[in-house]
Amino acid sequence: MKCPKCRAENPDYAYYCGSCASELRGGNQAEAGEGDSRRAEPRTKIENVLHRNLVRIGENVARKRRGLMGRFIWRSGTIVFKSEFEEVSLCVDKEGNVSVNRGIPAKSAIMLEGPHDSFLMMFHDEHHVTVVPESIDVSVEGIKSPHDEGARQILRDAADKLLRNLFE
């Protein structure tokens, strides 16, 4: 299915564009009936994607612990994935152990927040997570959300690189 706004390809089950977050189908979510799948839990959960890749992520963290990514993740420790359906945290402790937890911890370092379909598009090839879609907001704890588009792009690029290194 192509997005009518940005022309990006989206899976048939998507209700929102994974690239620009535009609605792909008529009507709005508030009007959705009980049988409408937009009200139902998604078939693919972010938590499941993270659990499937936990061993590989742990190996990548251990291998790159001394590099730039290692210093960044040790300082931050947690990446939060928040959609309209779930809030999941990928946590790395000081010893390099990686875990997936439901919810948002008291101290979350990196927050990725956007439509669930956008996360599914980002994880469509779990071995090559390279780009955080524009529809997903990226923020870092302790840093006010930048109003400057250039600063926002730098933050997004850093999140892209971090995810690429974790999932490669």
N, C-alpha and C positions, 0 to 999 in steps of 0.2 A: 504494500500500500504506500503510495506517495503522499507526502504532506502537501496540502494545497497552498501553504504559505511559502515554505522554503524548498520544496521538491525533494526532500530527503526520503530515502527508502525506510520504511518501518515494517515490522512484522504485522501480519494480519490481525493478531489479537490486540494490538496497541490501540488505546483510546486517545493518547496524546503523543505528539511527535517527540522522538527521543533526541532530536537535535534542537528544536526551537520551543518545545512544550506547547505548541498550538494544538487545539482539539481537532482530532481527525474525523470524528463522527458527529452527527447532529445531536442537538439536545445538550443539557448540561447535567452534571453528576447529581445535583440536588434533586432533579426531576426523575432520576433513574428509578425504575420499578424494582420490586423485590427480585424478579427473575433476571435482572440486568447484571451482567458479569462485572460491571464497574463497581458494584457494591460488594462483590464477593472477594475473598482473599485471593491474591494472585497465585497462579500455579507455580511460578518460579519465585523463590524468595532470595533476597540478598544474603540472608543468613546461610542458606544452603550453598550458594556460590562460594562464600567465604570458607565454609566448612570443607567443601570439596577440594579447595586449594590450600588448606591450612599447612599441610606438610611442606609443600613447595614454597609457600611464603616463609615458613620457618627456616628452611634451608637457605633461601635467598637472604634473609636477614642475617643469619649466621655467617654466610660467605662475605657479605658486604658490610659487616659490622664496623670495620675500621675506616671505610670510605666516607664520602660526603653523605650518602644516603644513611649510613649507619649513625653518623653524628646527628643528622636531622631527626631520625625516628627515635633515637634515645632521648633527645631533648623533648620531643613531643609525646611519644609513647602511645597515643591513641588516635585512630581515624574513625570518625563516626559517619555512617551512611544513613541518612534519614529521608524516607519517602512518606507518602500518605498512608502506607500500609504498615511500615515497620521502622524501627530504630535499632540499628545494629552497630556494635563497636568492635573494631579490630585492635587489640591491645598487645603491646610488646613491653615486657617488664625489663628490669635492668640486667637480668641474666640472659636476655634474648629469647625467652619463652613467648610464644605467640598464642593468643586465645581469641575466641569470638564470643561475644556476650550480647544479650538482648539489652536494649535501653541505652541511655546516654549516661556515662559516668559523671561524677561531680566535676572532674577535671578532664575535659576533652580537648585535644590539641587541634586537630584538623576536622572541620565539619563539612561534609558534602551533603547538600540538601536540595532535593528536587523531585520531579515526578518519578514514580516507580518505573514506568516504561523507559525513562531515560537511563536509569541504572541498568536495566536489562539490555539496552542497546550498548552501553559501555562494556558490559560483561559478555556480549554475544560470542566472542572468542576469548575464553578465559586465559589463554596463553599469550594473548597479544592485546592487553588493555593498554591503549596508547593515548586516548583522548577523552577528557572529561567533557561531555556535551555542554553546549552553551546554556542549556536549560537547567543545569545543576549549578547551584551557587556554592562557591568555595570560600570558607572563612577559617581564620586561625585564631585560637583563643589568645586573648590579650592584645590583639591587633584589631582596631576598629576597621570595619569594612571600608575599603578604599572607594572614594567616589570617582577617582581618576581611572579612566578605562585602561590606561597603560599599566597602572599598578594592579588592577584586577587581572589583567592578562598575565603578568608576572606570577601572581599567586596561582592562577589556573595552570600555567606551564609547570610550576613546581609540583603541583598535585599530579599532573600528567606523568612527570618523570618518576615521582615516588611510586605511583601505581604500576607503571611499566616495570620498574625494578622489582617490586614485590611479586608480580604475577608472571615474570618472564620464565 
